Amino acid sequence: MSTESTDQYFQNLSEKSQENLREAITRIVEVKKRNGKIMIVTGSGPNIHEGVTTLIAELMGKDIIDSVTTSSAVIAHEMGGSLDKVKRISAADVGFNPDSHFLPKGGVFELSLMSDEAMTELGNEMVLDNEIIQKAKKAEGDIIIKAAGNMAYPMGLYCENLSNEILTISQTYGLPFETVAGWGADRKTMLGMGALKGKPVLVTVPQLIGGGNVGLSIADSIPVSRRSALIAEMIDEADIIIESAVALTQEIHDGPFECYTGHGIWAYWNGLKTCSLKGKTLIRLDMDENL
């Protein structure tokens, strides 16, 4: 495997960042040598949408990463396949008024580009508007790669509706939405690998809204207090916590069950299970050094 790209990236870092990275690597190696655990705390943003989730999933499969928190938007994208090839056209080409209030900025419409076999399989699970699909295929437009299961038809609508089915199962068995979704997810996703390896993948409370109905279904699957308690358990088990692509991780730095920086003192006082960041290594990756 060539390390040219990573070597070049390392050389472009400031001396202080290089020093911090070396220290981070040393601590990660030390923890894994004694079978310790590493937790990833991540969110939404270009660096997580554009396929980085598949890298995290691979590291979960190699038992380097043991737990993940993320955003509901990322869960929606993983349900759709992480990345999609879509055709972006004018909504007028498929019979919609570009000024209609339900359309995104610019009056555009997107078509999921997929094989005929995949489209046929999808048609067995939902009613497809073949007229819209054929019009969109013939229309002039830009073909782009973007986060999957989002605004493109029919995959965006498919994920939107599938989330209702997952929510029903989640509420019936008292499980997080992410757990149930993982049962049917590809192992190249964090959801799928988490289910395969029995490793928790959960959305943090501040990131519950995103991904349309997927986010709402995630939020409705289990109570907020239960979600916070599950994340506190993940923190408690972790020796190293790596933050990236997230502006605020309230459960980590001001959590209701976290004692070192949060409000956990009163939860502990009242006999609830708590956690503490004391003695743990926190590694933050961010383009803004002020964060």
Summary of the structure (lengths in Angstrom):
residues: 291
radius of gyration: 21.0
end to end distance: 32.6
largest distance: 65.5
contacts: 943
relative contact order: 0.15
helix: 49%
strand: 15%
